[in-house]
Amino acid sequence: MNYQQAKKITGNQPTWALKNMIKALSLHAWLNTPKENERLQAAKLILNETENNFSECQLNGHRDSGRGQCVDCEEFLY
């Protein structure tokens, strides 16, 4: 699964919603359907990818605009 497929599965969710989704789907994972397991993996992939992008922007000295977007490269951080 790549980032685009994961976004298609989870929709355009904010970071807090993805974290809540991961927490909820991880509580009793043995009860999850295959679709729910797919959503869990997609949410984890997206969250991991956005955290990596955020760290890369910080390493480059980029700044957060306060709207979840980098001021310098205009990439979305969250």
Residue, then its C-alpha position, 0 to 999 in steps of 0.5 A: m500500500n502506498y500513501q495515495q492508496a492509504k489516503k483513499i482508504t481513510g479519506n482526508q482526515p486530520t491528524w487527531a482523527l487518524k490518531n483516534m482511529i488508530k487507538a480505536l482500531s488497536l484496542h481489540a484488534w482481534l475483533n477487526t474485520p479485514k476492512e478495519n485492519e486495512r484502515l488501521q494500516a492505512a492510518k498508521l502509514i499516513l501518520n508515519e509519512t506526515e511525521n517524517n515530512f514534518s521532521e524533514c521540514q524542521l531539519n531544513g529550518h522551515r517554519d509552520s504557518g500555524r495552519g499545518q502548512c510549511v511557510d517555506c515550501e508550502e507542504f502540508l505538515y500534518 
